[in-house]
């Protein structure tokens, strides 16, 4: 698999005796490779999101000032202890 102009991964499919692979088999192997790469890519993304969430949580929990997050409708979705204390 090549991404951003460099080799990122290799999938090797082998059989003990020489043979000619059919087009359907090659397509299947390519599909397996694509799905495997997508799964790994998603796992990396989820790991980065978890790290980002942990960093945000630590920041909000330890900030010496009131902090909050609101959604697009203006509803509070997250507040820290300083805001909770101020609003009771």
C-alpha positions as CSV (number, residue, x, y, z in Angstrom):
1,X,0.0,0.0,0.0
2,X,1.4,3.4,-1.0
3,X,0.3,6.5,0.8
4,X,1.7,10.0,0.4
5,X,4.2,8.8,-2.2
6,X,5.8,6.2,0.1
7,X,5.4,2.5,0.8
8,X,3.3,2.1,4.0
9,X,2.4,-1.6,4.0
10,X,2.8,-4.8,2.2
11,X,0.4,-7.8,2.1
12,X,1.9,-11.0,0.9
13,X,-0.2,-13.9,-0.2
14,X,1.6,-17.2,-1.0
15,X,0.9,-20.8,-1.8
16,X,3.3,-23.7,-1.4
17,X,3.1,-24.6,-5.1
18,X,3.3,-22.3,-8.1
19,X,0.0,-21.3,-9.7
20,X,-1.7,-18.7,-11.7
21,X,-4.0,-16.4,-9.7
22,X,-7.4,-15.6,-11.3
23,X,-8.6,-12.1,-11.7
24,X,-11.3,-12.7,-9.1
25,X,-8.7,-14.0,-6.6
26,X,-6.5,-10.9,-7.2
27,X,-9.5,-8.6,-6.7
28,X,-10.4,-10.4,-3.5
29,X,-6.9,-10.0,-2.2
30,X,-6.9,-6.3,-3.1
31,X,-10.2,-5.9,-1.3
32,X,-8.8,-7.6,1.8
33,X,-5.8,-5.4,1.7
34,X,-7.9,-2.3,1.3
35,X,-10.2,-3.3,4.2
36,X,-7.3,-4.2,6.4
37,X,-5.6,-0.8,5.8
38,X,-8.9,1.0,6.5
39,X,-9.3,-0.9,9.8
40,X,-5.8,0.0,10.8
41,X,-6.3,3.6,9.8
42,X,-9.5,3.8,11.8
43,X,-7.7,2.2,14.9
44,X,-4.9,4.9,14.6
45,X,-7.6,7.6,14.3
46,X,-9.4,6.3,17.4
47,X,-6.2,6.2,19.4
48,X,-5.4,9.8,18.5
49,X,-9.0,10.8,19.5
50,X,-8.6,9.0,22.8
51,X,-5.3,10.8,23.5
52,X,-6.9,14.1,22.6
53,X,-9.9,13.5,24.8
54,X,-7.6,12.5,27.7
55,X,-5.6,15.7,27.2
56,X,-8.8,17.8,27.1
57,X,-10.1,16.1,30.3
58,X,-6.9,16.7,32.1
59,X,-6.8,20.4,31.1
60,X,-10.4,21.0,32.1
61,X,-10.0,19.2,35.4
62,X,-6.9,21.1,36.4
63,X,-7.5,24.5,35.0
64,X,-7.6,27.2,37.8
65,X,-10.4,29.1,35.9
66,X,-13.9,28.2,34.9
67,X,-14.1,26.4,31.5
68,X,-17.0,25.0,29.6
69,X,-17.8,23.6,26.2
70,X,-21.1,24.2,24.5
71,X,-22.7,22.5,21.4
72,X,-24.0,24.4,18.4
73,X,-27.4,24.9,20.1
74,X,-25.6,26.6,23.1
75,X,-26.2,23.8,25.5
76,X,-23.4,23.0,28.0
77,X,-21.8,19.7,27.1
78,X,-18.9,19.9,29.5
79,X,-18.0,22.1,32.4
80,X,-15.1,22.0,34.9
81,X,-15.3,22.1,38.7
82,X,-14.8,25.9,38.7
83,X,-17.9,26.5,36.6
84,X,-19.9,23.9,38.6
85,X,-18.9,25.7,41.8
86,X,-19.8,29.1,40.4
87,X,-23.3,28.0,39.3
88,X,-23.9,25.8,42.3
